Amino acid sequence: ARNIPQISYASTAPELSDNTRYDFFSRVVPPDSYQAQAMMDIVTAMEWNYVSTLASEGNYGESGVEAFIQISRETGGVCIAQSLKIPREPRPGEFDKIIRRLLETSNARAIIMFANEDDIRRVLDAAKRNNQTGHFLWVGSDSWGSKISPVIGQERVAEGAITILPKRASVDAFDRYFRSRSLSNNRRNVWFAEFWEENFNCKLGMHGKRPGSLKKCTGLEKVGRDSSYEQEGKVQFVMDAVYAMAHALHRMHRELCYGYPGLCPRMANNIDGKELLGHIRAVSFNGSAGTPVVFNENGDAPGRYDIFQYQITNRSTAEYRVIGSWTNKLHLKVEAMRWRTGDPSLPASVCSIPCRAGERKKVVKGVPCCWHCERCEGYHYQASEFTCELCPYEMRPDVNRTGCVPIPIIKLEWHSPWAIVPVFISMLGIIATSFVIVTFVRYNDTPIVRASGREMSYVLLTGIFLCYAITFLMIATPDVGVCSFRRIFLGLGMCFSYAALLTKTNRIHRIFEQGKKSVTAPRFISPASQLVITFSLISVQLLGVFVWFAVDPPHTVVDYGEQRTQDPTSARGVLKCDISDLSLICSLGYSILLMVTCTVYAIKTRGVPETFNEAKPIGFTMYTTCIIWLAFIPIFFGTSQSAERMYIQTTTLTISLSLSASVSLGMLYMPKVYIILFHPEQNVPKRKRSFKAIVTAATMSGKLTQKGGDRPNGEVKTELCESMETNSE
């Protein structure tokens, strides 16, 4: 029997397509693997990527689901959450258990069903019992099709179900034929009498098959008039199968018995099955429904399906509506689909919602459709669907974190409060310094100006002026020129000031030390010598700066580390000169060294009378200045981790310079200006003494100090040294 060709009109099992096992089998219906492909296409069109499958135990259900799972593996993009089986003989509560299992993966709302009518009905009933109406999105195979029996009484829970059915048509000629059949004209069908009794619910004579039926059949009943009648859906395929065999035999007869009426010996005695199979596979004709009947190399008919959806209309009546078709590819009318009453939106059956911009997918192992969304944090941006990468150092992520944008560059602006205060202080200082210089120039030859050492005063005032002026350089927008001037003038103002003060205090100290020892005047106390000493000290600072220029030419840098905050949105690059904290301290270090040395001399000469050559005011100036710079260091270095570092450090530095300049100006020059302008009567020359008298007085002052005499030694020293000032002038 192996090589007798068969043509089936109803078998849809996918394994029958296997040519190695069922090589003589052909069918006019498409295999369930096409159905599974159609269902996969529907799922893909609905953008459902996470579904469960449900199969009735047995060949039909298990083969269908297996085909669906196989296609999902091949195409990818659809994951199977669960694959459940309905046993042949389900125990009580089995269907409730199935619903509970399906709810474990509640995101997989779409359920692919290859199940028999009874199982479909009981699954829907269990869903209804468990209050899951509207949760599941059913996708049924042709066993559900457009049948009423599975959904009757549970229309709400079945609403929106998508089902598929092989394309079939009602054959009118068959209806005409079957309606005309009666007991008298259909004697060849041995089961017809039994059908008659069943159909008309009556009994035929003594030998009737329906005992207990009261009504007797008349034989005049008419099919479709006295009973309900609907054409069986497979009629078309039965006819196509018969015609396919007839066409194949006809072609074979034409080939083997051409012109011979009836069967010729070649066909009568031994028909070769293989030859007949070749003719069957080659047939091509228009079938009873007007669609072509052809077979592929596996003996399968092409897949042609109608796609239905079970919809509840506005009149609250439920019906199957055709929403598309499948003939090797899907044709779906999405606009014709209806889901839960009054909800037009497309329902979802996905494991994880798509990640937003700037989030990467962290895939759950083994389930490519499920993932966690992880935001790209800090300075990371979303480089691909699955990775975050760090932006380059000078960049930060954009708003969506899908790329990088340059970090904005800032500098200290003139209108910033951090700049306004130092600028205001330095403006006042510059005005005051200019006023003092103008006063001194105007009253250049008066005794007070002469007594204070004019040349050194002008050097000191220049230093004070520079200390105020540096504020403008520190706040100006950095460029090569500004950076060069910053290097030169940053320490220069202090260097001028403290070089001049150091020369003064050193001179006083030397005079008094010398006076104690001998009658000769110390060397290098003339104004010219003082200037040489001062400028020698200043030249050391300038030399250091020029070496710095040679080793490391000035340039601007953008510092991204200073304001690289935790939150990238507030990150800024700071435009600054390439002067590091170390370079700054080195530049100021020499001036601080001069200042400390000057303070030591100020302490040593603290016993000198008040009116002598500013010894006391210089002392106070130095003590105050030391306090200012001692306060500056912890503020400057303590704020190096702050986000406002650039502002705090620049402001601290400029204000410290301005304050130290203000202390010098206030203590050393304001009293003199006050006397010059408001008490000119005190601006008169003291009497002159010879150097011999000076030495004597100096020696006496030493002795008096030791003996603790009654007469204040200061008076002697004052006279003595003021004479020295004027003498030396």
C-alpha positions in Angstrom: 0.0 0.0 0.0 3.0 2.2 0.3 3.0 3.3 -3.3 -0.6 4.0 -3.7 -1.0 7.8 -4.0 -3.5 9.4 -1.6 -5.1 12.8 -1.8 -6.5 14.2 1.5 -9.2 16.8 1.9 -8.8 17.4 5.7 -5.5 16.3 7.1 -3.4 19.4 8.1 -0.7 17.8 10.3 2.7 19.4 9.5 4.6 16.1 9.6 2.7 14.8 6.6 4.8 17.3 4.6 7.8 15.0 5.2 8.6 13.6 1.8 10.9 10.9 3.1 8.1 9.3 5.2 4.9 10.3 3.4 6.1 10.5 -0.2 2.8 9.3 -1.8 0.7 11.7 0.3 -0.9 14.8 -1.2 -3.5 17.2 0.1 -5.8 19.9 -1.1 -5.7 21.7 2.3 -2.7 23.6 3.5 -0.6 22.1 6.4 -0.8 23.6 9.9 2.8 24.9 9.5 1.4 27.5 7.1 -1.2 28.3 9.7 1.5 28.7 12.3 3.4 31.0 9.9 0.2 33.0 9.4 -0.3 33.3 13.2 3.4 34.4 13.6 2.8 37.1 11.0 -0.3 38.3 12.9 1.7 38.4 16.2 4.5 40.4 14.4 2.0 42.8 12.8 0.5 43.5 16.2 4.0 44.1 17.6 3.5 41.5 20.2 6.9 40.0 21.1 6.0 38.0 24.2 3.4 35.3 23.9 2.3 32.0 25.5 1.1 28.9 23.6 -1.6 26.5 24.6 -2.1 23.1 22.9 -4.5 20.2 23.2 -2.6 17.0 23.8 -2.4 15.1 20.6 -1.1 15.4 17.1 -3.0 18.5 15.9 -2.3 20.7 18.9 1.3 19.7 19.7 2.4 19.8 16.0 0.8 23.2 15.5 2.5 24.7 18.6 5.8 23.1 17.7 5.6 24.6 14.2 4.9 28.0 15.8 7.8 27.7 18.3 10.1 26.6 15.4 9.2 29.6 13.3 9.6 32.0 16.3 13.2 30.6 16.8 14.0 31.0 13.1 12.7 34.5 12.7 13.6 35.8 16.1 11.9 38.8 17.7 9.1 36.8 19.4 9.7 35.0 22.7 7.6 32.2 24.1 6.8 33.0 27.8 5.1 29.6 28.5 4.1 26.6 26.4 1.3 24.7 28.1 -0.5 21.5 27.2 -4.1 20.5 27.9 -4.3 16.8 28.8 -6.6 14.5 26.9 -8.5 13.8 30.1 -8.2 16.9 32.2 -8.7 16.6 36.0 -11.2 18.9 37.8 -9.6 22.4 38.2 -7.1 21.7 35.4 -8.3 24.8 33.4 -8.2 27.1 36.5 -4.6 25.9 37.0 -3.8 26.7 33.3 -5.2 30.2 33.7 -3.2 30.7 36.9 0.0 29.5 35.1 -0.7 31.9 32.2 -1.1 34.7 34.7 2.4 34.1 36.1 3.7 35.8 33.0 1.0 38.4 32.9 2.8 40.5 30.4 2.4 37.7 27.8 -1.3 38.5 27.1 -1.4 37.0 23.7 -2.2 33.2 23.8 -1.5 31.1 20.7 -4.1 28.3 20.7 -4.0 25.0 18.8 -6.8 23.3 20.7 -10.0 21.4 20.1 -13.5 23.0 20.4 -14.2 21.6 23.9 -10.8 22.7 25.3 -11.3 26.2 23.8 -14.7 26.5 25.5 -13.4 25.3 28.8 -10.3 27.6 28.7 -12.5 30.6 28.0 -14.9 29.5 30.8 -12.0 29.3 33.3 -10.7 32.8 32.3 -14.2 34.1 32.9 -14.4 32.3 36.3 -11.1 33.9 37.3 -12.2 37.4 36.4 -9.8 37.7 33.5 -12.3 39.1 31.0 -10.4 41.4 28.7 -6.9 40.3 29.9 -6.0 37.6 27.4 -5.6 38.2 23.7 -6.6 34.9 22.0 -5.1 33.8 18.7 -6.9 30.7 17.6 -6.1 28.1 14.9 -8.6 26.7 12.4 -10.0 24.4 15.1 -11.6 27.6 16.5 -12.1 29.3 13.2 -15.5 30.9 13.0 -17.3 28.3 15.2 -20.1 29.5 17.5 -19.9 26.6 20.0 -16.7 27.6 21.8 -17.8 31.2 22.4 -21.6 30.8 23.1 -22.4 32.2 26.5 -18.9 33.7 27.0 -18.8 36.4 24.4 -17.2 39.0 26.6 -14.2 36.9 27.5 -13.7 35.8 23.9 -14.1 39.4 22.6 -11.2 40.4 20.3 -10.1 36.9 19.6 -8.3 36.5 16.3 -8.9 33.2 14.5 -7.9 31.8 11.2 -9.6 29.4 8.8 -8.5 28.0 5.5 -10.2 30.0 2.7 -13.3 28.2 1.8 -16.4 28.9 -0.2 -19.9 27.4 -0.3 -20.5 25.3 -3.4 -24.1 26.3 -4.6 -24.3 23.2 -6.9 -23.8 20.9 -3.9 -26.6 22.7 -2.0 -29.0 22.3 -4.9 -28.1 18.6 -5.2 -28.3 17.9 -1.4 -31.5 19.7 -0.8 -33.1 17.6 -3.6 -32.1 14.3 -2.0 -34.9 12.1 -0.6 -35.4 8.5 0.6 -36.5 7.5 -2.8 -33.8 9.0 -5.0 -30.8 8.3 -2.7 -30.9 4.6 -2.0 -27.1 4.0 -2.7 -26.1 5.8 0.5 -26.5 3.1 3.2 -26.3 5.7 6.0 -29.0 8.0 4.5 -31.9 6.5 6.4 -30.1 7.0 9.7 -29.3 10.6 8.7 -33.0 11.1 7.8 -34.2 10.1 11.2 -31.5 12.2 13.0 -32.2 15.3 10.8 -36.0 15.3 11.0 -36.2 13.8 14.5 -38.7 11.1 13.4 -38.8 7.2 13.1 -38.8 5.1 10.0 -41.1 2.0 10.3 -40.4 -1.0 12.5 -36.7 -1.1 12.0 -36.0 2.6 12.7 -32.8 3.4 14.5 -34.4 5.9 16.9 -36.3 4.0 19.7 -38.7 6.1 21.8 -39.3 8.7 19.0 -43.0 9.3 18.8 -43.2 11.0 15.4 -43.2 8.8 12.3 -41.3 9.8 9.2 -43.5 10.5 6.1 -40.7 10.4 3.6 -41.9 13.7 2.2 -39.7 15.8 4.5 -37.4 18.2 2.7 -33.8 19.0 3.7 -33.4 22.7 4.5 -37.2 23.2 4.7 -38.1 20.9 7.6 -34.7 21.1 9.2 -31.8 23.5 9.6 -29.2 23.1 6.9 -25.7 24.5 6.5 -23.1 23.2 4.1 -20.1 21.5 5.7 -17.0 23.6 5.3 -15.0 20.7 3.8 -17.2 20.1 0.8 -15.1 22.3 -1.4 -12.0 20.3 -0.5 -13.6 16.9 -0.9 -14.7 18.0 -4.4 -11.2 19.4 -5.2 -9.6 16.1 -4.0 -11.8 14.0 -6.2 -11.3 16.3 -9.2 -7.5 16.3 -8.6 -7.5 12.5 -8.8 -9.7 12.6 -11.9 -7.4 15.2 -13.6 -4.3 13.1 -12.8 -6.0 9.8 -14.2 -7.2 11.7 -17.3 -3.6 13.0 -18.0 -2.2 9.5 -17.4 -4.8 7.9 -19.7 -4.0 10.4 -22.4 -0.4 9.6 -22.1 -0.6 5.8 -21.8 -3.8 5.0 -23.7 -4.0 7.8 -26.3 -7.1 7.3 -28.5 -8.1 4.0 -26.7 -11.6 4.0 -25.2 -11.7 2.8 -21.6 -8.7 1.3 -19.9 -6.0 0.1 -22.2 -3.9 -2.9 -20.9 -1.1 -0.7 -19.7 -3.5 1.0 -17.2 -5.8 -2.0 -16.5 -3.3 -4.5 -15.3 -0.7 -2.6 -13.3 -0.8 1.1 -12.6 2.6 2.4 -11.4 1.9 4.5 -8.3 5.0 6.6 -8.9 3.8 7.5 -12.3 0.4 8.4 -11.1 1.9 10.5 -8.3 3.9 12.4 -10.9 0.6 13.2 -12.7 -1.1 14.2 -9.4 1.7 16.6 -8.5 1.5 18.2 -12.0 -2.3 19.0 -11.9 -3.4 22.6 -12.1 -7.0 23.5 -12.5 -9.6 25.9 -11.1 -11.3 24.3 -8.1 -14.9 24.2 -7.1 -14.5 27.6 -5.3 -12.8 29.2 -8.2 -9.3 29.1 -6.6 -6.5 27.2 -8.3 -5.7 23.7 -7.1 -1.9 22.9 -7.3 0.5 20.9 -5.2 4.1 21.8 -4.2 7.0 19.3 -4.1 5.8 18.0 -0.7 2.3 17.5 -2.0 0.9 20.4 0.0 -1.7 22.9 -1.3 -0.9 26.6 -1.0 -1.8 28.3 2.2 -4.9 30.5 1.8 -6.5 31.6 5.0 -9.2 34.0 6.1 -8.5 35.9 9.3 -11.4 36.6 11.6 -11.9 38.6 14.7 -14.7 37.9 17.2 -16.2 41.4 17.8 -19.1 42.7 19.9 -21.0 45.2 17.8 -22.7 48.4 18.9 -25.9 46.4 19.2 -24.2 44.2 21.7 -24.3 41.2 19.4 -21.2 39.2 18.8 -20.0 38.0 15.4 -16.9 36.9 13.5 -15.7 39.6 11.2 -13.2 39.1 8.4 -10.2 41.4 9.1 -7.7 40.1 6.6 -6.3 37.2 4.7 -3.0 35.3 4.4 -1.7 33.9 1.1 2.0 33.3 1.7 2.0 36.8 3.2 -0.3 38.7 5.6 -2.9 41.2 4.5 -4.4 42.7 7.6 -6.9 45.5 8.0 -5.9 46.9 11.3 -8.6 49.6 11.2 -11.3 46.9 11.0 -10.1 45.4 14.3 -12.0 46.0 17.5 -10.8 45.2 21.0 -12.5 45.8 24.3 -15.7 47.7 23.7 -15.0 51.4 23.4 -11.1 51.0 23.5 -9.6 51.7 20.0 -6.0 51.4 21.2 -3.9 48.4 20.1 -3.3 46.2 23.2 0.2 45.1 24.0 1.8 41.7 24.7 5.4 42.6 25.4 7.8 41.5 28.1 9.5 44.9 28.5 8.6 48.3 27.2 11.2 49.9 24.9 13.9 51.9 26.8 13.7 55.6 26.6 16.5 57.7 25.1 19.6 57.6 27.2 18.8 54.2 28.7 20.6 50.9 27.8 19.0 47.5 27.7 20.2 45.0 30.3 18.9 41.8 28.8 17.5 39.0 31.0 19.6 35.9 30.4 18.0 33.5 27.9 15.0 35.7 27.2 16.0 38.3 24.5 12.5 40.0 24.6 12.9 40.8 28.3 15.2 43.5 29.7 15.7 46.1 32.4 16.3 49.6 31.3 19.4 51.2 32.9 19.9 54.9 32.7 23.4 56.0 31.5 24.6 57.8 34.6 27.2 60.6 35.2 29.2 61.5 32.2 28.1 58.4 30.2 25.9 58.5 27.1 24.0 55.7 25.3 26.4 54.5 22.7 24.2 51.7 21.4 21.1 49.8 22.4 23.0 47.8 25.0 25.9 50.0 26.1 26.7 53.2 27.8 30.1 54.9 27.2 32.0 57.7 28.8 32.1 61.1 27.0 35.5 62.5 26.1 37.0 64.6 29.0 36.1 68.0 27.6 32.5 66.9 26.8 29.4 65.9 28.6 26.2 64.0 27.6 23.4 65.9 25.8 19.9 66.3 27.3 18.8 62.9 25.9 22.1 61.2 26.8 22.3 59.9 23.2 25.5 61.8 22.4 28.1 64.2 23.8 28.2 68.0 23.7 31.2 70.3 24.6 31.2 71.4 28.2 30.5 75.2 28.4 33.6 77.3 29.1 33.4 80.0 31.7 35.7 82.7 33.1 35.4 85.3 35.9 33.1 88.0 34.5 33.4 91.7 35.4 29.7 91.8 36.6 30.1 88.9 38.9 29.9 89.7 42.7 33.3 87.9 43.0 34.8 90.5 40.7 32.8 93.6 41.7 34.1 93.6 45.4 37.8 93.4 44.6 37.5 95.9 41.7 35.7 98.4 44.0 38.4 98.0 46.7 41.2 98.4 44.2 39.6 101.4 42.6 39.4 103.1 46.0 43.0 102.1 46.6 44.2 103.5 43.2 42.4 106.8 43.8 43.9 107.0 47.3 47.4 106.1 46.1 47.2 108.6 43.2 46.1 111.2 45.7 49.1 110.5 48.0 51.5 110.5 45.0 50.1 113.8 43.7 50.3 115.3 47.2 53.9 114.1 47.6 54.9 115.4 44.2 53.3 118.8 44.9 54.9 119.1 48.4 58.1 117.4 47.2 60.4 119.9 49.0 58.6 120.1 52.3 60.4 118.7 55.4 58.0 115.8 56.0 58.4 114.5 52.4 62.1 115.0 52.5 62.4 113.4 56.0 60.5 110.2 54.8 63.0 109.6 52.1 61.5 110.7 48.8 63.0 108.1 46.5 62.1 105.2 48.7 58.6 106.7 49.2 58.0 106.8 45.4 59.3 103.2 45.0 56.9 102.1 47.8 54.0 104.0 46.4 54.7 102.4 43.0 54.5 99.0 44.7 51.3 99.9 46.4 49.8 101.1 43.1 50.8 97.9 41.4 49.3 95.8 44.2 45.9 97.5 43.5 46.3 97.4 39.7 47.0 93.6 39.6 43.3 93.1 40.4 42.3 94.2 36.9 44.8 91.7 35.3 43.5 88.9 37.5 39.9 89.5 36.4 40.6 90.2 32.7 39.7 87.5 30.2 42.8 85.2 30.0 44.9 85.3 26.8 48.6 85.1 26.1 49.1 88.9 26.8 47.1 88.9 30.0 48.8 85.7 31.2 52.3 87.3 30.5 51.4 90.5 32.4 50.0 88.4 35.3 53.3 86.5 35.6 55.3 89.8 35.6 53.1 91.9 37.9 51.6 89.3 40.3 54.6 89.4 42.6 56.1 92.7 41.4 53.8 95.0 43.4 54.5 93.2 46.7 58.2 92.9 45.7 58.4 96.8 45.2 56.7 97.4 48.5 58.6 95.0 50.7 62.0 95.6 49.0 61.5 99.3 49.8 60.3 98.7 53.4 63.1 96.1 54.0 65.7 98.6 52.8 64.3 101.2 55.1 64.1 98.9 58.2 67.5 97.5 57.4 69.0 101.0 57.2 67.5 102.0 60.6 68.8 98.8 62.2 72.3 99.4 60.7 72.4 103.0 61.9 71.6 102.1 65.5 73.8 99.0 65.6 76.6 101.1 64.1 76.0 103.9 66.6 76.5 101.6 69.5 79.9 100.4 68.3 81.7 103.4 66.7 81.5 107.0 65.7 81.7 106.3 62.0 78.5 106.3 60.0 77.4 103.0 58.4 78.0 102.5 54.7 75.2 102.6 52.1 72.7 104.9 53.8 72.5 107.5 51.1 69.3 107.6 48.9 71.3 106.4 45.9 72.6 103.4 47.8 69.0 102.7 49.1 67.7 102.7 45.5 70.5 100.4 44.3 69.7 97.9 47.2 66.0 98.1 46.5 66.3 97.5 42.8 68.8 94.7 43.3 66.1 93.0 45.5 63.5 93.7 42.8 65.7 92.4 40.0 65.8 89.0 41.7 62.0 88.7 41.3 62.2 89.9 37.6 65.0 87.4 36.9 62.9 84.6 38.3 60.0 85.6 36.1 62.1 85.7 32.9 63.5 82.3 33.7 59.9 81.1 34.1 59.1 82.7 30.7 62.0 80.8 29.1 61.2 77.4 30.6 57.4 77.5 30.2 56.0 80.2 27.8 52.7 81.6 28.9 49.5 80.3 27.5 45.8 79.8 28.4 44.3 76.4 29.4 40.8 75.2 30.0 40.5 73.4 33.3 37.7 70.8 33.1 38.6 69.1 36.4 37.9 72.2 38.6 34.1 72.3 38.0 33.6 68.7 37.0 30.6 68.2 39.2 28.7 65.0 40.0 25.8 66.3 37.9 27.1 66.9 34.3 24.5 69.6 33.6 26.4 71.9 36.0 29.9 71.0 34.7 31.9 73.9 33.4 35.3 74.3 31.9 37.3 77.1 33.4 39.4 79.3 31.1 42.5 80.3 33.0 46.2 81.1 32.6 48.6 78.2 33.0 49.7 79.5 36.4 49.4 76.6 38.8 49.0 77.0 42.6 52.6 76.1 43.0 53.8 78.6 40.4 51.7 81.3 42.1 53.2 80.6 45.5 56.7 80.5 44.0 56.0 83.9 42.4 54.6 85.4 45.6 57.1 83.4 47.7 60.0 85.8 47.2 57.8 88.7 48.2 56.7 86.8 51.2 60.3 86.1 52.1 61.1 89.9 51.8 58.0 90.6 54.0 59.1 88.1 56.7 62.6 89.5 56.7 61.2 93.0 56.9 59.0 92.0 59.8 62.1 90.6 61.6 63.8 94.1 61.2 60.6 95.8 62.3 60.7 93.8 65.5 64.4 94.5 66.0 63.9 98.3 65.5 60.7 98.4 67.7 62.6 100.4 70.4 63.3 103.3 68.1 61.2 106.5 69.0 57.9 106.9 67.2 58.9 109.9 65.1 62.0 108.3 63.9 61.8 107.5 60.3 58.4 105.6 60.5 59.9 102.7 62.5 56.8 102.1 64.6 54.3 102.5 61.6 56.5 100.1 59.6 56.3 97.6 62.5 52.5 97.8 62.7 52.3 97.5 58.9 54.4 94.4 58.8 52.5 92.7 61.7 49.2 93.4 60.0 50.4 92.3 56.6 51.7 89.0 58.1 48.3 88.4 59.6 46.6 89.1 56.2 48.9 86.6 54.4 48.6 84.0 57.1 44.8 84.2 56.7 45.2 84.1 52.9 47.1 80.7 52.7 44.4 78.5 54.4 41.6 80.3 52.5 43.5 79.8 49.2 44.4 76.2 49.6 41.4 75.2 51.7 39.0 76.0 48.9 40.9 74.0 46.2 38.2 71.3 46.2 35.3 73.8 46.0 33.2 74.2 42.8 33.6 78.0 43.3 37.4 77.5 43.5 38.3 79.9 40.7 36.1 82.7 42.1 37.2 82.3 45.7 40.9 82.0 45.0 41.0 85.0 42.6 39.0 87.1 45.0 41.0 86.1 48.0 44.3 86.8 46.2 43.2 90.2 44.9 41.6 91.3 48.2 44.7 90.2 50.1 47.0 92.2 47.8 44.7 95.2 48.1 44.5 94.9 51.9 48.2 94.6 52.4 48.6 97.7 50.1 45.9 99.5 52.0 47.7 98.8 55.3 51.0 100.2 54.0 49.2 103.2 52.5 47.1 103.9 55.6 49.8 103.5 58.2 52.8 105.0 56.4 51.3 107.8 54.2 47.9 108.9 55.4 49.2 110.5 58.7 51.8 112.4 56.6 49.3 113.6 54.0 47.0 114.7 56.9 49.8 116.8 58.4 50.9 118.2 54.9 47.3 119.2 54.1 45.7 120.1 57.4 48.6 121.0 59.8 51.1 122.8 57.6 52.5 124.5 60.8 54.0 121.1 61.8 55.6 120.7 58.4 58.8 122.6 59.4 62.5 121.6 59.5 64.1 120.4 62.7 67.5 121.9 63.8 70.5 120.3 62.2 73.2 118.5 64.0 76.7 117.3 63.0 77.4 113.6 62.5 79.6 113.7 65.7 76.5 114.8 67.7 74.5 112.0 66.1 77.1 109.4 67.0 77.3 110.7 70.5 73.5 110.7 70.9 73.3 107.2 69.5 75.9 106.0 72.0 74.2 107.8 74.8 70.9 106.3 73.8 72.4 102.8 74.3 73.7 103.7 77.7 70.6 105.4 78.8 68.6 102.5 77.7 70.7 100.2 79.8 70.6 102.5 82.9 67.0 103.4 82.5 67.5 107.1 82.9 64.8 109.7 83.5 65.1 111.5 80.2 63.3 109.6 77.4 66.1 108.4 75.1 63.7 108.9 72.2 64.1 112.6 72.1 67.9 112.4 71.6 67.4 109.8 68.9 64.7 111.7 67.2 66.8 114.8 66.9 69.8 112.8 66.0 68.2 110.8 63.2 66.1 113.5 61.7 69.3 115.4 61.4 70.8 112.4 59.7 67.9 112.3 57.2 68.3 115.9 56.2 72.1 115.5 56.2 71.9 112.5 54.0 69.5 114.3 51.7 
